[in-house]
């Protein structure tokens, strides 16, 4: 089907879970790119994690990274086929209620699980840096327990609409379903407040933990070579973690704000703005694995070594320039009957 047929189709709604009658003008390109890069990136991240397992011996932090990649992969791979079906049908395919509830569950589950896993990664670094003795004595199964607890808790929160606390809604342009935050119903608003407030609490805890970790690493003295190596390793992980947290904050906050705004409004919206914030949130799951692929410790070590080589080369070039400049000045002074001792003095100083 051509792009002209996909664009500008009328959305017909016959049930409460769909968008109102309106003209839809949305391109299939953004969801196609999100689907392709999301699946490819997360599979590659899992591959690199498994390939490097012998190096870091599946320590808790890397188990959490793997759990994040698996969660992001599921959130995209299990929902986007239905999304693409809506687009390729020219916006004529209507989500049945069971499919809408299924998509709503996986979207809300993947979004909150990813946020909690990022927070758990920050907590893992907090223990490793601030309480190293306790961290070493209790790390055997901690990551597995944390991942299981996160998935169970998030599944419970994401299932509230299935037990009558709120409902699932098909949002503009009829291609994605989420918990209904565009409804004035009491239960729908309660469900929206629960989800969004938990989201803001997760963000706040993650921010505090990362500030504490950064402060502890910066003030930690370097006494031995081993301490210096550990500090460098902490810095590598903090760079990666801060990149993940920054991306998570940028992508997560607009959806939470939009949910609270709609829940507090007399006439909640369901339009392109809601589509934009959910695409931004999904982008977190797409970019996360690429951050890991690019900012792996091995790559950061290579980047740091390259920077050192470039700085060393510039330093050498600067010295050569100074020597040549000094020698040229001395030749001028010599031609003007400057004593030879000044040449020796200049060379010695350089």
C-alpha positions as CSV (number, residue, x, y, z in Angstrom):
1,X,0.0,0.0,0.0
2,X,1.4,3.4,-1.0
3,X,2.1,6.2,1.4
4,X,-0.8,8.3,-0.1
5,X,-3.2,5.5,1.0
6,X,-1.7,5.3,4.4
7,X,-1.9,9.1,5.0
8,X,-5.1,11.0,5.6
9,X,-7.5,8.1,6.5
10,X,-10.7,8.5,8.5
11,X,-10.7,6.8,11.9
12,X,-14.1,5.2,12.5
13,X,-14.9,4.5,16.2
14,X,-17.7,2.3,17.4
15,X,-16.5,1.5,20.9
16,X,-15.2,3.4,24.0
17,X,-11.7,2.1,23.6
18,X,-10.9,3.8,20.3
19,X,-10.1,7.4,19.3
20,X,-12.8,9.8,18.2
21,X,-13.8,10.3,14.6
22,X,-11.1,12.4,13.0
23,X,-8.8,12.6,10.1
24,X,-5.5,10.8,10.7
25,X,-2.3,12.0,9.0
26,X,0.5,9.9,10.4
27,X,3.5,8.4,8.6
28,X,4.5,4.8,9.0
29,X,8.2,5.7,9.0
30,X,8.6,6.6,12.7
31,X,7.1,3.3,14.1
32,X,9.0,1.3,11.4
33,X,12.3,2.8,12.5
34,X,11.5,2.4,16.2
35,X,10.7,-1.3,15.6
36,X,13.8,-2.0,13.5
37,X,16.3,-0.2,15.7
38,X,14.7,-1.3,18.9
39,X,14.7,-5.0,18.1
40,X,18.2,-4.9,16.5
41,X,19.8,-2.9,19.3
42,X,18.5,-5.0,22.2
43,X,19.4,-8.2,20.5
44,X,22.9,-6.9,19.9
45,X,23.2,-5.7,23.5
46,X,22.2,-9.1,24.8
47,X,24.8,-10.7,22.4
48,X,27.6,-8.5,23.6
49,X,26.7,-9.1,27.2
50,X,26.7,-12.9,26.7
51,X,30.0,-12.8,24.7
52,X,31.7,-10.8,27.5
53,X,30.3,-12.8,30.3
54,X,33.7,-14.4,31.1
55,X,35.2,-11.0,31.7
56,X,32.8,-9.6,34.3
57,X,31.4,-13.0,35.5
58,X,27.8,-11.9,35.4
59,X,28.2,-9.5,38.3
60,X,24.9,-7.9,39.6
61,X,25.3,-4.7,37.5
62,X,25.6,-6.6,34.2
63,X,22.7,-8.9,35.1
64,X,20.6,-5.8,35.6
65,X,21.8,-4.5,32.2
66,X,20.8,-7.7,30.6
67,X,17.4,-7.6,32.3
68,X,16.9,-4.1,31.0
69,X,17.7,-5.2,27.4
70,X,15.3,-8.2,27.7
71,X,12.5,-5.9,29.1
72,X,13.0,-3.3,26.4
73,X,13.1,-6.1,23.7
74,X,9.8,-7.6,24.9
75,X,8.1,-4.2,25.1
76,X,8.9,-3.6,21.5
77,X,8.8,-7.0,19.9
78,X,5.5,-8.1,21.5
79,X,3.5,-5.0,20.8
80,X,4.8,-3.4,17.5
81,X,3.4,-6.1,15.2
82,X,-0.1,-4.9,16.2
83,X,1.0,-1.3,15.8
84,X,2.4,-1.9,12.3
85,X,-0.8,-3.7,11.4
86,X,-2.8,-0.6,12.1
87,X,-0.5,1.5,9.9
88,X,-0.3,-0.9,7.0
89,X,-4.1,-1.3,6.9
90,X,-4.4,2.4,6.2
91,X,-5.9,3.0,9.7
92,X,-8.9,0.8,8.9
93,X,-8.0,-2.0,11.3
94,X,-9.6,-1.5,14.7
95,X,-8.0,-3.1,17.8
96,X,-10.4,-5.5,19.5
97,X,-10.7,-5.0,23.3
98,X,-8.6,-8.0,24.2
99,X,-5.8,-6.9,21.9
100,X,-6.0,-3.3,23.3
101,X,-5.7,-4.6,26.9
102,X,-2.8,-6.8,25.9
103,X,-0.9,-3.9,24.3
104,X,-1.7,-1.6,27.2
105,X,-0.3,-4.2,29.7
106,X,3.0,-4.7,27.8
107,X,3.5,-1.0,27.2
108,X,2.9,0.0,30.8
109,X,4.9,-3.1,32.0
110,X,7.9,-2.3,29.8
111,X,7.9,1.4,30.6
112,X,7.9,1.0,34.4
113,X,10.1,-2.1,34.5
114,X,12.8,-0.2,32.5
115,X,12.5,2.7,34.9
116,X,12.8,0.4,38.0
117,X,15.8,-1.5,36.5
118,X,17.6,1.7,35.9
119,X,17.0,2.7,39.5
120,X,18.2,-0.8,40.6
121,X,21.4,-0.2,38.6
122,X,21.9,3.0,40.5
123,X,21.3,1.3,43.8
124,X,23.8,-1.5,42.9
125,X,26.5,1.2,42.2
126,X,25.5,2.9,45.5
127,X,26.1,-0.2,47.5
128,X,29.3,-1.1,45.6
129,X,30.8,2.4,46.1
130,X,29.5,3.4,49.6
131,X,29.2,0.0,51.3
132,X,31.8,-2.3,49.5
133,X,32.1,-4.9,52.3
134,X,28.3,-5.5,52.4
135,X,28.2,-5.4,48.6
136,X,30.8,-8.2,48.2
137,X,29.2,-10.4,50.9
138,X,25.6,-10.2,49.5
139,X,25.9,-10.1,45.7
140,X,25.4,-13.7,44.7
141,X,21.7,-13.7,44.0
142,X,20.8,-10.0,44.6
143,X,20.4,-9.1,41.0
144,X,18.1,-12.0,40.2
145,X,16.0,-11.2,43.2
146,X,15.8,-7.6,42.3
147,X,14.8,-8.4,38.7
148,X,12.1,-10.8,39.8
149,X,10.7,-8.4,42.4
150,X,10.7,-5.6,39.8
151,X,8.8,-7.7,37.2
152,X,6.2,-8.9,39.7
153,X,5.6,-5.5,41.1
154,X,5.3,-3.9,37.7
155,X,3.0,-6.6,36.4
156,X,0.8,-6.0,39.4
157,X,0.6,-2.2,38.8
158,X,0.1,-2.7,35.0
159,X,-2.8,-5.2,35.6
160,X,-4.9,-2.8,37.8
161,X,-7.2,-2.0,34.9
162,X,-7.9,-5.7,34.4
163,X,-9.4,-5.9,37.9
164,X,-11.6,-2.9,37.5
165,X,-9.2,0.0,38.6
166,X,-9.2,2.0,35.5
167,X,-9.3,0.7,31.9
168,X,-7.3,0.4,28.7
169,X,-7.8,2.9,25.9
170,X,-6.9,3.0,22.3
171,X,-5.1,6.4,21.7
172,X,-4.6,8.5,18.7
173,X,-4.1,7.4,15.9
174,X,-5.6,4.2,17.0
175,X,-2.3,2.4,16.9
176,X,-1.4,2.1,20.6
177,X,-3.2,1.2,23.8
178,X,-2.3,2.3,27.3
179,X,-4.0,2.8,30.7
180,X,-6.8,5.3,30.1
181,X,-5.4,8.7,31.3
182,X,-7.8,10.6,29.0
183,X,-10.9,9.8,30.9
184,X,-12.8,11.7,33.7
185,X,-13.9,8.5,35.4
186,X,-12.9,8.1,39.0
187,X,-11.2,4.7,38.6
188,X,-9.4,5.8,35.5
189,X,-8.0,8.8,37.3
190,X,-7.0,6.7,40.3
191,X,-5.1,4.3,38.1
192,X,-3.4,7.3,36.3
193,X,-2.4,8.9,39.6
194,X,-1.0,5.6,40.9
195,X,1.1,5.0,37.8
196,X,2.4,8.5,37.3
197,X,3.2,9.1,41.0
198,X,5.2,5.8,41.2
199,X,7.0,7.0,38.1
200,X,8.0,10.3,39.7
201,X,9.1,8.5,42.9
202,X,11.3,6.1,40.9
203,X,12.9,9.1,39.1
204,X,13.6,10.9,42.4
205,X,15.2,7.9,44.0
206,X,17.4,7.3,40.9
207,X,18.6,10.9,40.9
208,X,19.5,10.9,44.6
209,X,21.4,7.6,44.3
210,X,23.4,8.8,41.4
211,X,24.4,12.0,43.1
212,X,25.5,10.0,46.2
213,X,27.6,7.6,44.0
214,X,29.2,10.5,42.1
215,X,30.1,12.3,45.3
216,X,31.5,9.2,46.9
217,X,33.7,8.4,43.9
218,X,35.0,11.9,43.6
219,X,36.0,12.1,47.2
220,X,37.5,8.6,47.4
221,X,41.3,8.9,47.9
222,X,43.7,7.0,45.5
223,X,46.3,5.3,47.7
224,X,47.5,2.3,45.6
225,X,47.5,1.2,42.0
226,X,44.7,-1.2,42.8
227,X,42.6,1.6,44.2
228,X,43.3,3.7,41.1
229,X,42.2,0.8,38.9
230,X,39.0,0.4,40.9
231,X,38.3,4.1,40.7
232,X,38.7,4.1,37.0
233,X,36.3,1.2,36.7
234,X,33.8,3.1,38.9
235,X,34.1,6.1,36.6
236,X,33.5,4.0,33.5
237,X,30.3,2.5,35.0
238,X,29.2,6.0,36.2
239,X,29.6,7.4,32.7
240,X,27.4,4.6,31.3
241,X,24.9,4.9,34.1
242,X,24.6,8.7,33.9
243,X,24.0,8.4,30.2
244,X,21.2,5.8,30.8
245,X,19.7,7.9,33.6
246,X,19.8,11.1,31.6
247,X,18.1,9.5,28.6
248,X,15.5,7.8,30.9
249,X,14.7,11.2,32.6
250,X,14.3,13.0,29.3
251,X,12.0,10.3,27.8
252,X,10.1,9.4,31.0
253,X,9.1,12.7,32.4
254,X,6.9,14.0,29.5
255,X,4.6,11.0,29.7
256,X,4.3,11.3,33.5
257,X,3.5,15.0,33.2
258,X,1.0,14.4,30.5
259,X,-0.7,11.7,32.5
260,X,-1.0,14.0,35.5
261,X,-2.2,16.9,33.4
262,X,-4.9,14.8,31.7
263,X,-6.0,13.3,35.0
264,X,-6.5,16.7,36.5
265,X,-8.2,18.3,33.5
266,X,-11.9,18.6,33.0
267,X,-11.6,17.7,29.3
268,X,-8.6,15.3,28.9
269,X,-7.0,15.2,25.4
270,X,-6.4,12.3,23.1
271,X,-4.4,13.5,20.1
272,X,-1.0,14.0,18.5
273,X,0.5,15.2,21.8
274,X,-0.2,11.9,23.5
275,X,1.3,10.1,20.5
276,X,4.4,12.2,20.8
277,X,5.0,11.6,24.5
278,X,4.5,7.8,24.1
279,X,6.9,7.7,21.2
280,X,9.4,9.6,23.3
281,X,9.1,7.1,26.1
282,X,9.5,4.2,23.6
283,X,12.6,5.9,22.3
284,X,14.2,5.1,25.7
285,X,13.9,1.4,25.1
286,X,15.4,1.9,21.6
287,X,18.4,4.0,22.6
288,X,19.3,2.2,25.9
289,X,21.0,-0.8,24.2
290,X,22.9,1.4,21.8
291,X,24.3,3.4,24.7
292,X,25.5,0.1,26.2
293,X,27.0,-1.0,22.8
294,X,28.8,2.4,22.4
295,X,29.8,3.0,26.1
296,X,30.9,-0.5,27.0
297,X,34.0,-0.4,29.3
298,X,36.2,-1.8,26.5
299,X,35.1,1.1,24.2
300,X,35.6,3.7,26.9
301,X,39.1,2.4,27.5
302,X,39.9,2.6,23.8
303,X,38.5,6.2,23.6
304,X,40.5,7.2,26.7
305,X,43.7,5.8,25.2
306,X,43.0,7.6,21.9
307,X,42.5,10.9,23.7
308,X,45.8,10.3,25.6
309,X,47.7,9.6,22.3
310,X,46.2,12.7,20.6
311,X,47.2,14.9,23.6
312,X,50.7,13.4,23.7
313,X,51.1,14.0,19.9
314,X,50.0,17.6,20.4
315,X,52.4,18.0,23.3
316,X,55.3,16.7,21.2
317,X,54.3,18.9,18.3
318,X,54.3,21.9,20.6
319,X,57.7,21.1,21.9
320,X,59.1,20.8,18.4
321,X,57.6,24.1,17.5
322,X,59.1,25.7,20.6
323,X,62.5,24.3,19.8
324,X,62.4,25.5,16.2
325,X,61.2,28.9,17.3
326,X,63.9,29.1,19.9
327,X,66.6,27.9,17.5
328,X,65.4,30.4,14.9
329,X,65.6,33.3,17.4
330,X,69.1,32.3,18.4
331,X,70.2,32.3,14.8
332,X,68.9,35.8,14.4
333,X,70.7,36.8,17.6
334,X,73.9,35.1,16.4
335,X,73.8,37.0,13.2
336,X,73.6,40.1,15.4
337,X,76.8,39.0,17.3
338,X,75.0,37.4,20.2
339,X,77.4,35.2,22.3
340,X,77.3,31.4,21.6
341,X,76.6,30.7,25.3
342,X,73.0,32.0,24.9
343,X,72.4,29.3,22.4
344,X,73.5,26.6,24.8
345,X,71.5,28.1,27.6
346,X,68.3,28.1,25.5
347,X,68.8,24.5,24.4
348,X,69.4,23.4,27.9
349,X,66.3,25.0,29.2
350,X,64.2,23.3,26.6
